[in-house]
Amino acid sequence: MDDLNASQSTTLAAGTHSTAMNNHIDIDWAWQPYQPSADRPWNHRLAAHVFRRAGFGVQRQALDDAVARTPAEVVDGLIAVDDETPQFRSVADSLMQTVVAGGDPKRLSAAWVYRLLFTPNPLIEKMTLFWHGHFATGAEKVTDASLNWQQNQLFRQHALGDFSKLVNAISQDPAMLIYLDSAVNRKAHPNENFARELMELFCLGEGNYSERDVQELARCFTGWEIKNDRFRKNPYQQDTREKTVLQQAGLIDGEDGVRVVLEQPHVERFLARKWFRYFVADEPQPADELLQPLADCFREHDLCVAPAISMLLHSNLFFSPHAVGRRIKSPVELIVGMLRSLKATTNTQVIAQGLLSIGQGLFYPPSVKGWDGGRAWINSSTLLGRSNLVADILKSDATLFNQQSLTEYLASFDVHNSAQALDHFEMCLLPTPLDDATRTQLCETFSVGGGDREQTLRSLLHAFISLPQSQLG
């Protein structure tokens, strides 16, 4: 973060570092379910933390409702919910069908933004975004909009389901086959791209396979191709000789290869580490010992995702200072989180294009590795880009808050001045309180009195979202 100024660097570093995390955490305590106490009360701030991490934020009324329930009930509700109304599904699907019919993959992003803003299943959508980065496929190469959307729906279908089924499905997914050149994998010239990434990026991680494993696994996938936008096996291009992958001999087809990869104990550890970083903290890297109970839970439930995510979101660790405010928000988390938390609507195409410009274009990951995340989100250029995108959104007449002005929306919560507005923004959007100096400066700069109250409140919100503290989630 050398490009940041000193104060920004200090603020963000404080949010993402917890010294000697692995040395100071009792592992048994870490994975026990969180129980509110006098030292660690259940309140609006922790409830907002749950909704930020397990979704994209939530408005104040829902926070009031959440604190009236137990933390376990709130988390269980997020995991169990599957209540897309016919009206929501009809609008979301019709938007996507219009985009697909037009054939322009660049417009897919706006249709997904609609889902992110209005989904009643925020954890499903958060995991769909996770899998999009995990099994990264880019529309700059896969130019067929329908194939990109088909893959996106695949991630949504398996978001919290059986990882084994997801891996088998993605290995036969047309968009993935095109992206990693697996659709031209022939027995005379096996293409190693998908075999390598299946082990390195999707299931095992570096150092847990050999080059010989890559070569043999690539042979398993020969003859897997696309015909009329559908997966098929071409027996004339399949290498039917036996292969040996990860010390298991006798493999013939791609399904055999996927099975052997998924049997490796590195799978659960690899995914546990990625989920820790996605839901708990960017830094520091957790010790293997700390992650092992989560990994064991994943394996013990036959690689079903929901039990592991449930364990993580219920845990003491998730509700502790080791997690709260210890992640840098991705562009999607920042922008969608602001809008969802204030029940705002705006032009989804503006959001989609803006997200691309600041580093997280939906359907446009930078490479098969997806997004690096963490500190890679932040430098002087992206901070300015984030601020400019928020400004563009707030200046737009299309941006409304519960279908009304920001002034009217805040008044519905008995918010009428700058100090009260900051309290509202802080409660919904910040993991930790504003310091007194920043609060005083903002109140003095954006005093709500005479003049254009709406413009003043929008300028205050812009300044608030542009703060270094607001980049932390």
Salt bridges, closest charged atoms under 4 A:
ASP64 OD1 - HIS44 NE2 2.56
ASP64 OD1 - ARG60 NE 3.07
ASP76 OD1 - HIS314 NE2 2.91
GLU84 OE1 - ARG89 NE 3.21
GLU84 OE2 - ARG115 NH1 2.86
ASP93 OD1 - ARG115 NH2 3.36
GLU125 OE2 - ARG156 NH2 2.54
ASP181 OD1 - LYS141 NZ 2.91
GLU192 OE1 - ARG196 NH2 3.33
GLU211 OE2 - ARG196 NH1 2.76
GLU216 OE2 - ARG212 NH2 3.53
GLU216 OE2 - ARG219 NH1 2.87
GLU225 OE1 - ARG186 NH2 3.19
GLU225 OE2 - ARG232 NE 2.69
ASP239 OD2 - ARG219 NE 2.75
ASP239 OD2 - ARG241 NH2 2.90
ASP253 OD2 - LYS233 NZ 2.72
GLU255 OE2 - LYS233 NZ 2.81
GLU263 OE2 - ARG259 NH1 3.17
GLU268 OE1 - ARG299 NH2 2.77
ASP282 OD1 - ARG327 NE 3.94
GLU283 OE1 - HIS17 NE2 3.11
GLU283 OE2 - ARG375 NE 3.01
ASP288 OD1 - ARG273 NH2 2.50
GLU333 OE2 - LYS126 NZ 3.25
GLU333 OE2 - ARG327 NH1 3.20
ASP414 OD1 - HIS416 NE2 2.96
ASP423 OD1 - ARG439 NH1 3.01
GLU426 OE2 - ARG45 NH2 3.28
GLU426 OE1 - ARG439 NH2 2.76
GLU454 OE2 - ARG458 NE 2.65
